[in-house]
Amino acid sequence: MAAGLQARARPALETGEEQRKAYRQFDIVLVILMFFLFMGLYHIVAMLTVGDWDFWVDWKDRRWWILLTPVILISMPAAVQYIFWEKFRLPLAATLLTLCLVVAEWLNRVVNMHGWAYFPLDFIWPSTLIPSGIALDVVLLLTGSYVMTAIVGGGLWSILFYPTNWVMLARYMVPTNMHGFLMSIADVMGYQFVRTGTPEYLRIIDRGTLRSFGQDPIYISLAFAMFACMLMYILFIGVGYLFARTQFSWFKRV
């Protein structure tokens, strides 16, 4: 009798194991697809909003770079962070998205701009927001409050952006003399590698005061970026709330 029951139970056990194995494989495929989906979406957001300010190394010494990049790019991590935290209690959305963005940016720069357009990687390297994303997730994990994450995490998001990338940017800001003009190494590279799509308004801006070179105005830009990041985080937490509460229904024709 016991042998017969075991013989009957064995196929069910094997079926359950096969189902769990299929579920694990499905989860792995889903995670990979989500990674590439976040790569594409976040990369498109960065290219359409920040664009050239974060693309060329000779544009990375301007105040617009340290102001616009953290303020605009906190939007998607804030919305996805709400969904991940409310639905799965996973405080890793910001870190995951910033990692996806760095991977997508490097693929674009290496394959497209370096492989096809022959720009050197020193001239087109992308900035990183991974430390900022880690800080945003850690604050949410420790506090569990979106208000505290907006105030503390949003502030850290903007503050950590510039010192994180300054390690890579500093050598291009070394002053040099070229034909009697004081320039940075980044500016010399910009003159050597001419871009046909450089807009005319940039030349007008360069004659004004929007060049920081790491002096006192940079702290004003960082302070304003902190305040703007807090507001952007709260705004896109609301966007994440709308996506998390959206109900989809299928209606049949009568």
N, C-alpha and C positions, 0 to 999 in steps of 0.2 A: 504493500500500500504506500509506504513512504517513498520507495523508489519510483512508483508511478507518479506521485505528486511532484517529486523533483524533476522527473522527465517532462511533466507538463509545465512546470515553472521555469525551466531552463530557457525555452524560446522567448518567454516574456522578458526574462532578465537580459537576454542578448538583445532583444528589441529595444529595451530601455537604454542599454549602453550605446547601441547604435544611434538612438535618438540624441543622447547627450553628446556623442561625438559629432553628429551632424550640427547640433546647436553650436558647439564650440567652433566648428569650421565656419559656420555662418557668421558668428560673432567676429572671427578674424577677418573674414572678407568684408564685413560691414565696417570694421575699424579702419581697414586699409582704404576703402572707398571714402569714408568720412575724412580721413587725413588728406586725400587728394582733393576732395571737395572744398575743405577749408583752405587748402593751399591756393586753389584757383580763385575762390571768392575773395579771400583777404588780399591776394596779390592784385586782383582787379581793383579793389577799393583803394589800395595804396597807389596804384598807377594813375587812377582817375582823379585822385584828390591831391596827394602830396606830389606825385609826378617827378619832375626834374629837380625839385628841391632836394630830394633824397637820392638822386641818380648820379650826378657828377660830383667829383671830389672838390672842384673849385666853387661849387655852390653850397658846400656844407659849412662854410664859415659865415654864412649870412644868418640874420636873426630869424628869418622866415623858416629856416630848417629846424631849429630847436623849438620854434613856437608851433608851427603847423603839424609837424610829424607826430609828436605825442598827443596833441589835442584831437586830431582827426582819427588817428589809428587806435584810440581807446574805445571807439564806438562799437565795433564788432565784438571785441572781447567782453565788453560789458553786457551786451545782449545775450551772447552765448553763455556767459558765466551765470546769468540768472537761470537759464534753462537747465544747465548742467547741475546747478546747486538745488533747484527746486524739484527736479525730476529724479535725479540720481544721487544727490548729495556728494558730488565730485567737485572738489575745489581745484580744478586743473585746467579750466577752459582758457584762461588768459595765457598760461604757459604753453598750452597746446597750440593756440593760434599764433603766438609769436614765433614758436618753433616752425610751424607751417609756413609763415611768412618768410623767415630767413631761408628755408630750403627752397621755396619758390623763387625768391629773389636771386639766390646764387645760381639756380638753374637758368634763369633768364639772362643773367649777366654773362655766365660762362658760355652757354650754348649760342645765345643770340648776339649780344653785343661784342663779345670777345671772339667767338668762333666765326661769325659771319661779317661783322662790321670791323673787326680787327682793332677795337679799342683795348688798351692794356687793362688788366684787372685792377691795377693800382689806381686807375682813373675812374672806375665805375663800380667799386666795391659797395655793397649795401650796408646800411647801418643795422643794428640789432636792437630789439626790444625785449629780449628774453629775460634779463634781470628785472625789468619793469613788470613783466607778466608774472614772474615768480612772486614779487612783492605784492602784487594785487591779489593773487590767489592766497598767499599766506595771511594777509590781513582778513580776508573773508573767512578763512578757516579758523583763525583765532578768535574773531569777534562774532561771526555769524550774523553781522548786521550790514545791511547795504549802505546805511548812512555813514557808519564808520569806515566802510570800504571806500566810499566816495571821498570822504575827507582825507583819511590817512593813506589809503591805497592809491587814490587819484593823485595825491600830492607826490607820493613816492614814484608813481609811474612817470611823471614829468621830470622830477629831480634826477632820477637815475639815468635818464636817457642820455644827457650830455656827458657826464663823467664816464659812462660805459663806453661811449663811442670816441671819447677824446683820446683814449689810448691808441686807437687806430688812426685818428685824424691829426694828432699832434705833429708828426713828422712832415706833413704837407703844409703846415702853417709856419714853417721856418722862413724868415724873410731872406730875400735875395735881391741882388741888383742886376737888372737886365736892361741894357741900353740906357742907363742913367735913371731908370724908374725903380722904385721900391715895390717889390711884389712878393707874394708868397710862392712857395714851390707849386701849390695847387693852381695859382694863376698862370704860371709858366706852362704847366701841363695843359691848361685850357687854351692857351694861345697855340700850342704845338698841335693839339688835336682839335681842329675846328669842327663844330657841329653845324650843319646847314640849317637845322631847325631852331637855332637860338633866337628867341623873340627879341624884337627891338626894345621892348619895355625894360628888359634886363639891363641894357646898356645905360638907359636913363636912370635906373635904380642905382647902378654902380657909381654914378656921379654924386649920389646923395650920401646919406649917413646910415644906410642899412648894412654896413659891414661891421662886424663886431670884433674879430681877431682876438676873442677871449677876454676883452676888457670889461669894464663895469656894466655897459648896457646889457651884457649877456645875463646878468642876474635879474634885471628887470624883465627880460623876456621869459626867464624861467619862472619868476613869480606869477606873471600873467598866465603862463601855460599851466601852472598848478591850479589856479582858480578856474580856468576854462576846462581843464580835465575833470574837475569835480562836477561841473555842470553837465558836461558831455556824458559822464558816467551815469548820473541820475536820469538824464534824458533817455539813454539807450537801455537802461534797466527797464524803463517803461516799455520800450520796443520789445525787449525779451519777454516781459509780462504779457503783452498782447499775443506774441507767438505761442507762448506756453498755454494760454487760455483759449486759443482758437479751436473750435470744434468743426470737424469735417463730417458731413453726412452724405449718404448716397440715397437718392430718391428713385423710386421705380415709377414708370409711367402706368397710370391706371388704364 
